[in-house]
Amino acid sequence: MQSRAGSAPMLRLSLLVCACVAFVACGCGGDARESSSRASDRAASAPAIERRAFSPMLEGRRIGDAVAYGPHRDGQSPAGAAPSRAELLEDLRIMAQHWNLIRVYGSIGPSEDMLALIREHALPLRVMLGVWLEPEARRDSTGAILEPLPGAVSANAAQVASAIRLAREYEDIVLAISAGNETQVAWSAHRFPAEQLIRDLRALRSGVKQPVTTADDFNFWNKPESHAVAAEIDFITLHAHPLWNGKHVGEALAWTTDTYHSIQAAHPGVTVIYGETGWATRRHDQGEQARLMVGDADETAQREFHRAITAWARETGTTLFFFEAFDENWKGGEHPDEVEKHWGLFRADRTAKLAMREAGK
């Protein structure tokens, strides 16, 4: 998506975090301006990883219908107040009526309580755990470092360490780990060099048994430089939003599935899943969203796209995380029509929008 916020950093780091920080300090030397093409050259000459299969199952059946989940309600945010365990449990029970697989974006904060609640209440849910990563330096247009950001180094290391710990502790619930969210696509507000991402992907793969991925926009995965990253992961997590890409809802299914097939063709032999696709129910009439979006942002259009893309995913056996479960009013600008607030299939007060009301649950 065009904007996303991560989890708040931990106040105290474990010994494992400290080890990760030391690894960062020792392993990221050399020319900070190394280009993605040089990384791609190295990936081409390096032996391929032995990819771990991602085939989400629950009690012997496939659970490809999935949803992205941000837990913060009105008055809450990743940098502010956190949801209570009771609020998380309410969300989990709502989602379990419709899906068995959810995606979260960070490994610190509510994620640990969420995993504990799934286990304590024996909820039929499995999780793709996120690792929120930020740039570790401020750079100029050439990639030269203008200012190191040691706080980001520590926060990233904490995210990696927490993900490893949770994936081990909840091995029966965490089915995969996704490190970084839209960190490589050109328009990202938190873009950083592939070398940083690859370092953390390697640390995760060495620390857990689950498959590891990174999530990014199709406009990264369709570029030659994406092969350096694809060589380091077990499967590709694809984002593609037809509404952001100037499509009307009648065009959305064809565009979204064609985009999926184009990324499959660009990365033969690598499993591709949809980590995000969805349809907003409201948008502002100013700014980039007004310029780029031409489709109707309303509940009827969301219902139509949700119904069509879900049917396609089931028919093709494609794992697809619909974006997203609940509206998140902390996102985007202050105006109430800001589109980032309105992607949920449920409103921020947890009442169902049209698509979910018609799901019959």
Protein Blocks (a to p, Z undefined) as FASTA:
>chain_A
ZZdcdddddfbdcfklmmmmmmmmmmmgcjfkbcfklmmmmmmmpccdddddddddeehi
acfbccdddfbdehiafklccddfklmmmmmmmmmmmbcbdcdfbfghjlmmmmmmmmmn
opabddddddddddfbdcdfkopafbdcfklmmmmmmmmmmmmmmmmmmmmlmmbdcehe
hklbmklckbccfklmmmmmmmmmmmpmbdcdddddfklmmpmklmmmmmmpfbdcdddd
fklnopafklmmmmmmmmmmmmmmmmghiacddfbdcddfbdcfehjklmmpmbdcdfkl
mmmmmmmmmmmmmmnopacddddfbdcfkgccfblklmklmmcfbdfkopacfklmmnoZ
Z
